[in-house]
């Protein structure tokens, strides 16, 4: 008898900087979500699609649940909670061996979740086996979980087991996306995220959180196997503009070069990237600016 094809939607939740985007990229085998060592990197709920012979899992990589400090933060938390409404399974990512006040907050937020909730202790490579077992036992007493598993998204350990745990809890269903799809996000969104990631990696303190990227043009030049992309980086203050451009334009050039290489891997073609930097004061607290940059 042929095994039924299973499919469904899986929300990945957790506090900021616990490794949600790293896990999603590792599961898919290719980058669809930006990664940095700074919290609150992900601002939108990003869908990543994993298609197997017998199943299709649509992952929703949500922004980290946290106490918002501005309207952008409020949007991010609302986006994360909305992702829980219509999914089939919820993965709750925590950091192996480390329980925080933010995790207590998320525990309360997940109290009403009726779907199977799988506890995933990430960064398992950073603690001993004894610490890991004690941690899972301690957290397992806080509520009933459908399953609990320790993984290392960075090293790729136990990811196959995690996929199996998810598939077991999905119902028989259709294939929502074509086999070769990794994400349903448009190219324009992913291109902007690559630019934002490079800024996250290279700037400090408040600067990376004050950045928005607006991709104004993506134009294919077929006869040259080339994609022309023009984007504007927005910051909130003049001093931040100087930091993003850098001395003699060095910072902006580094950002553009690294982002372009990522775009070429994504698009499978050469990319000519033009970047500009402008100031839009206090945009994170202005509903009109949030809508303009895609945070609705």
C-alpha positions in Angstrom: 0.0 0.0 0.0 1.4 3.4 -1.0 2.2 5.7 1.9 -0.2 8.8 1.9 1.3 12.1 1.0 1.3 14.4 4.0 1.5 18.2 4.0 1.0 21.1 6.4 2.2 24.4 7.8 4.6 24.6 10.7 5.3 27.8 12.7 8.8 28.2 14.2 8.7 30.4 17.3 11.1 31.4 20.1 12.8 34.4 21.6 15.1 36.6 19.5 18.5 35.2 18.5 17.8 31.6 19.4 18.5 30.3 15.9 15.2 30.1 14.1 16.5 31.5 10.8 19.6 29.3 11.0 17.4 26.2 11.6 15.1 27.1 8.7 18.1 27.5 6.3 19.6 24.3 7.5 16.4 22.3 7.0 16.0 23.7 3.5 19.6 23.4 2.5 19.7 26.9 1.2 19.3 30.4 2.6 15.8 31.9 2.6 16.1 33.8 5.9 18.8 36.2 7.0 21.0 35.3 9.9 23.1 37.4 12.3 24.3 37.3 15.9 22.0 40.2 16.7 18.5 39.7 18.1 15.3 40.6 16.1 16.9 40.1 12.7 13.8 38.6 11.2 11.0 41.2 10.8 8.4 39.4 8.6 7.0 35.9 8.8 9.0 34.1 6.0 7.7 30.9 4.4 10.2 28.2 3.6 9.1 25.1 1.7 10.6 21.6 2.2 9.4 19.1 -0.3 10.1 15.3 0.3 9.0 12.2 -1.6 6.2 11.6 0.9 5.5 15.1 2.4 5.7 18.9 2.0 6.3 21.1 5.0 5.7 24.8 4.8 7.7 26.5 7.5 6.9 29.9 8.9 10.0 31.5 10.4 8.5 34.1 12.7 10.1 37.2 14.2 11.4 36.6 17.7 8.8 37.1 20.5 9.8 40.0 22.7 8.6 43.0 24.5 8.2 45.7 21.8 9.8 49.1 22.2 8.3 50.8 19.1 5.7 50.3 16.5 7.9 48.1 14.3 8.4 45.9 17.4 4.7 45.7 17.9 4.3 44.6 14.3 6.9 42.0 14.7 5.3 40.4 17.7 1.8 40.6 16.1 3.2 38.9 13.0 4.7 36.1 15.2 1.5 35.5 17.1 -0.7 35.5 13.9 1.5 32.8 12.4 0.2 30.4 15.1 -3.4 30.8 14.1 -3.7 28.5 11.1 -0.7 26.1 11.4 -0.7 22.4 11.9 2.4 22.1 14.1 4.3 24.6 16.2 8.1 24.3 16.8 9.2 26.1 19.9 12.9 26.8 19.8 14.8 27.3 23.0 18.5 27.5 23.7 19.9 24.2 25.1 20.9 24.6 28.7 19.7 28.2 29.0 16.2 29.3 30.2 15.4 33.0 30.3 12.6 35.3 31.5 11.8 35.7 27.8 11.1 32.0 27.6 8.7 32.2 30.5 6.9 35.0 28.6 6.6 32.8 25.5 5.5 29.8 27.6 2.5 32.0 28.7 1.9 33.1 25.1 1.7 29.5 23.9 -0.7 28.4 26.7 -3.7 28.5 24.3 -2.0 26.6 21.5 -3.9 23.5 20.7 -1.8 22.2 17.8 1.0 19.7 18.5 3.9 21.7 20.1 7.4 20.3 19.6 10.1 21.5 21.9 13.4 22.0 20.0 16.5 22.7 22.1 18.9 24.3 19.7 22.7 24.8 20.1 22.9 21.4 21.7 26.6 21.2 20.6 27.4 23.9 23.2 26.4 21.9 26.3 27.4 18.5 27.7 25.1 15.5 27.4 24.3 15.5 31.1 23.4 19.2 31.0 21.2 18.6 28.0 19.3 15.7 29.5 18.7 17.7 32.7 17.5 20.7 30.8 15.1 18.8 28.6 13.6 17.1 31.7 13.3 20.4 33.5 11.6 22.2 30.6 9.4 19.1 29.9 7.7 19.7 33.3 6.5 23.1 32.4 3.8 21.9 30.0 2.9 18.9 27.9 4.8 18.7 24.6 4.0 16.5 21.6 7.8 15.7 21.5 11.1 17.2 22.6 14.4 17.0 20.7 17.9 18.5 21.0 19.4 19.7 17.7 22.3 21.8 16.4 21.1 23.9 13.5 24.7 25.1 12.9 26.2 21.6 12.8 23.1 19.9 11.3 22.7 17.3 14.0 19.3 15.6 14.5 17.6 17.6 11.7 16.4 14.4 10.0 14.8 13.3 13.2 13.1 16.7 13.6 11.6 16.4 10.1 10.3 12.9 10.9 8.7 14.2 14.1 6.9 16.9 12.1 5.8 14.7 9.2 4.3 12.2 11.7 2.0 14.9 13.0 0.8 16.2 9.6 -2.4 15.0 8.0 -2.8 13.6 4.5 -2.9 16.6 2.2 -2.0 18.2 -1.1 1.3 19.6 -2.4 0.9 23.4 -1.9 4.0 24.5 -3.9 6.0 23.1 -6.9 8.9 20.8 -6.1 11.6 23.3 -6.8 10.2 26.1 -4.6 12.1 27.0 -1.5 10.1 30.1 -0.5 7.0 31.9 -1.6 8.6 35.3 -0.9 9.1 37.5 -4.0 12.6 38.1 -5.3 12.3 41.8 -4.3 11.8 40.8 -0.6 14.7 38.4 -0.5 17.0 40.8 -2.3 16.2 43.5 0.4 16.8 41.0 3.1 20.3 40.1 1.8 21.3 43.8 1.9 19.9 44.2 5.4 21.8 41.1 6.6 25.1 42.5 5.4 24.4 45.7 7.3 23.5 43.7 10.4 26.8 41.9 10.2 28.9 45.1 9.8 27.2 47.7 12.0 26.8 48.0 15.8 24.4 49.1 18.5 21.3 50.8 17.2 22.3 51.2 13.5 21.2 47.7 12.2 17.8 48.0 13.8 17.3 51.5 12.3 17.8 50.2 8.7 15.1 49.6 6.1 15.8 48.6 2.5 13.5 49.6 -0.4 14.3 47.7 -3.7 13.1 50.2 -6.3 14.0 48.2 -9.5 14.8 44.7 -10.6 15.4 44.7 -14.3 16.5 41.7 -16.4 18.9 42.2 -19.3 18.5 38.8 -20.9 21.0 39.3 -23.7 23.8 39.9 -21.1 22.6 37.3 -18.6 22.4 40.2 -16.1 20.0 41.5 -13.5 20.1 45.2 -12.7 19.0 46.0 -9.1 18.6 49.4 -7.6 17.9 49.8 -3.9 17.8 52.5 -1.2 18.9 52.0 2.4 17.0 54.1 4.8 18.2 55.1 8.3 16.7 57.3 11.0 19.5 59.8 11.6 22.2 61.6 9.6 24.9 60.1 11.8 23.7 56.6 10.9 23.9 57.6 7.2 27.6 58.4 7.6 28.2 55.0 9.3 26.4 53.0 6.6 28.4 54.8 3.8 31.7 54.6 5.7 34.9 56.4 5.1 35.3 57.0 1.4 32.2 54.8 0.8 34.1 51.7 2.0 31.2 50.3 4.2 28.6 50.7 1.4 30.9 49.0 -1.1 31.5 46.0 1.2 27.8 45.7 1.8 27.0 45.8 -1.9 29.7 43.3 -2.9 28.7 40.7 -0.3 24.9 41.2 -1.0 25.5 40.9 -4.7 27.2 37.6 -4.4 24.2 36.2 -2.4 21.8 37.6 -5.0 23.8 35.9 -7.8 23.5 32.5 -6.0 19.8 33.0 -5.5 19.0 34.3 -9.0 21.5 32.2 -11.0 22.7 35.2 -13.0 25.1 38.1 -12.8 23.9 41.0 -10.8 24.7 44.8 -11.1 23.7 46.3 -7.8 23.3 50.1 -7.1 22.9 51.2 -3.5 21.9 54.6 -2.2 21.5 55.8 1.4 18.8 58.2 2.6 17.5 59.5 6.0 13.8 59.0 7.0 13.6 60.3 10.6 12.1 58.0 13.2 10.6 55.7 10.5 10.0 52.8 13.0 7.4 54.8 14.8 5.5 56.1 11.7 2.7 53.8 10.4 3.0 55.3 6.9 6.7 54.5 6.7 6.1 51.0 8.1 3.5 50.3 5.3 5.9 51.8 2.7 8.6 49.3 3.7 6.2 46.3 3.8 5.5 46.1 7.5 1.7 46.1 7.4 
